[in-house]
Amino acid sequence: MQLRFLERVQQRDLARTQRWIAEEERREAERQRGAQARPPEPDWLLERGLNRHAPPLYVHVGDCYNAGKRATGISRDAALRALAEGVEACTHCRPDTALGYVEG
């Protein structure tokens, strides 16, 4: 009888392990779907000031770690135009260098 008890315990443990595996596989599939559905990162970012009426603060390369939460994606032409209008280039990612922008 003790062996039957051990068998039931092991079957219960196996069922629990199988549920854990199924849950992890579901989470991984969900993570992969989310990664595939995510829009591509913009090539250039424009970081805005504290309110919508404040002038832009910085131009960033799209994957700059220093871009603030108020940064939005912009086109290459818009990034060049912003630099020409006096918006500062981020000193960390140097978008002016990446764009080939020469001041003047």
C-alpha positions as CSV (number, residue, x, y, z in Angstrom):
1,M,0.0,0.0,0.0
2,Q,2.8,2.4,0.7
3,L,4.0,2.0,-2.9
4,R,0.6,3.0,-4.2
5,F,0.6,6.1,-1.9
6,L,4.1,7.0,-3.3
7,E,2.8,6.5,-6.9
8,R,-0.1,8.9,-6.2
9,V,2.2,11.5,-4.8
10,Q,4.5,11.2,-7.8
11,Q,1.6,11.4,-10.2
12,R,0.4,14.6,-8.5
13,D,3.9,16.1,-8.6
14,L,4.2,15.1,-12.3
15,A,0.8,16.8,-13.1
16,R,1.9,19.9,-11.3
17,T,5.2,20.0,-13.2
18,Q,3.4,19.5,-16.5
19,R,1.1,22.5,-15.6
20,W,4.1,24.6,-14.8
21,I,5.7,23.7,-18.2
22,A,2.5,24.5,-20.1
23,E,2.2,27.9,-18.3
24,E,5.8,28.8,-19.1
25,E,5.3,27.7,-22.7
26,R,2.2,29.9,-22.9
27,R,4.1,32.9,-21.4
28,E,7.0,32.5,-23.9
29,A,4.6,32.3,-26.8
30,E,2.8,35.4,-25.6
31,R,6.2,37.2,-25.2
32,Q,7.2,36.3,-28.7
33,R,3.9,37.4,-30.2
34,G,4.3,40.7,-28.4
35,A,7.8,41.2,-29.7
36,Q,6.7,40.5,-33.2
37,A,3.8,42.9,-33.0
38,R,5.9,45.7,-31.5
39,P,6.5,48.5,-34.0
40,P,10.1,49.1,-35.0
41,E,12.1,51.7,-33.0
42,P,12.3,55.1,-34.8
43,D,15.6,56.1,-36.2
44,W,15.5,59.5,-34.6
45,L,13.8,61.0,-31.6
46,L,12.8,64.5,-30.6
47,E,12.7,65.1,-26.9
48,R,10.1,67.7,-25.8
49,G,10.1,70.0,-22.8
50,L,7.8,69.7,-19.8
51,N,4.7,70.9,-21.5
52,R,3.4,70.9,-25.0
53,H,4.2,74.6,-25.5
54,A,7.8,74.3,-24.5
55,P,10.4,74.1,-27.3
56,P,12.1,70.8,-28.0
57,L,15.1,70.1,-25.9
58,Y,17.2,67.4,-27.7
59,V,17.5,65.3,-30.9
60,H,18.5,61.7,-30.2
61,V,19.4,58.6,-32.2
62,G,16.4,56.2,-32.0
63,D,18.0,53.8,-29.5
64,C,19.6,56.4,-27.2
65,Y,19.6,55.2,-23.6
66,N,19.4,58.9,-22.5
67,A,16.2,59.8,-24.3
68,G,13.5,61.0,-21.9
69,K,9.9,59.8,-21.7
70,R,8.7,62.8,-23.7
71,A,10.7,61.8,-26.8
72,T,8.8,60.9,-30.0
73,G,9.9,59.4,-33.2
74,I,10.7,61.7,-36.1
75,S,12.0,61.3,-39.6
76,R,15.6,61.9,-40.7
77,D,14.6,65.2,-42.4
78,A,12.8,66.4,-39.3
79,A,15.9,65.6,-37.2
80,L,18.1,67.6,-39.6
81,R,15.6,70.4,-39.6
82,A,15.5,70.5,-35.8
83,L,19.3,70.6,-35.5
84,A,19.3,73.4,-38.1
85,E,16.7,75.3,-36.0
86,G,19.0,75.1,-32.9
87,V,17.7,72.1,-31.0
88,E,20.6,70.6,-29.2
89,A,22.1,67.2,-30.2
90,C,22.3,64.7,-27.4
91,T,25.8,64.6,-26.1
92,H,25.6,60.8,-25.4
93,C,24.3,59.4,-28.8
94,R,25.6,62.3,-31.0
95,P,22.8,62.3,-33.7
96,D,24.5,65.2,-35.5
97,T,27.5,63.0,-36.2
98,A,25.2,60.0,-37.2
99,L,23.2,62.4,-39.5
100,G,26.4,63.9,-41.0
101,Y,25.1,67.3,-39.9
102,V,27.6,70.1,-40.0
103,E,26.6,73.2,-38.2
104,G,26.5,76.4,-40.3
